[in-house]
């Protein structure tokens, strides 16, 4: 079941990211590159790897959505 609270937060955060990127063009691309770099730098034996990977997946989804809208 979807959470209206989580979806509202996602909506607002997407709007904020888009406004920031309008003021500072390229910011979203920099953030995407940062997330990709952090993911690539994860140690192989990190604890809770699946949870950490899910965090990166969600961050990338949000940044990509904000960057393409």
C-alpha positions in Angstrom: 0.0 0.0 0.0 1.4 3.4 -0.9 1.8 6.0 1.7 0.3 9.4 1.0 2.8 11.0 3.4 5.8 9.5 1.7 4.4 10.4 -1.8 3.8 14.0 -0.6 7.4 14.2 0.7 8.7 12.9 -2.6 6.6 15.5 -4.5 7.8 18.4 -2.4 11.5 17.2 -2.5 11.3 16.8 -6.3 10.0 20.4 -6.6 12.7 21.7 -4.3 15.5 19.9 -6.2 14.1 21.3 -9.5 14.1 24.9 -8.2 17.6 24.5 -6.8 18.8 23.2 -10.2 17.2 26.1 -12.0 19.2 28.5 -9.8 22.3 26.4 -10.1 22.2 24.5 -13.4 24.0 21.2 -13.4 23.5 20.6 -9.7 21.3 17.6 -10.2 23.8 16.0 -12.6 26.5 16.6 -9.9 24.4 14.9 -7.3 23.7 12.0 -9.6 27.4 11.6 -10.2 28.0 11.8 -6.5 25.6 9.0 -5.7 27.1 6.9 -8.5 30.6 7.5 -7.0 29.5 6.7 -3.5 27.8 3.5 -4.7 31.0 2.4 -6.6 33.1 3.1 -3.5 31.1 0.8 -1.2 33.3 -1.9 0.4 32.4 -5.4 -0.8 31.8 -6.6 2.8 29.5 -3.7 3.9 26.9 -4.6 6.5 23.3 -4.5 5.4 24.4 -4.3 1.7 20.8 -4.8 0.4 19.4 -2.0 2.5 22.3 0.3 1.4 21.8 -0.6 -2.2 18.1 0.2 -1.9 18.9 3.6 -0.5 21.1 4.4 -3.5 18.3 3.1 -5.8 15.7 5.4 -4.3 18.1 8.4 -4.3 18.9 7.8 -8.0 15.2 7.4 -8.8 14.4 10.8 -7.1 17.3 12.6 -8.7 16.5 11.2 -12.1 12.9 12.1 -11.8 13.8 15.7 -10.8 16.3 16.0 -13.5 14.0 14.9 -16.3 10.8 16.7 -15.3 
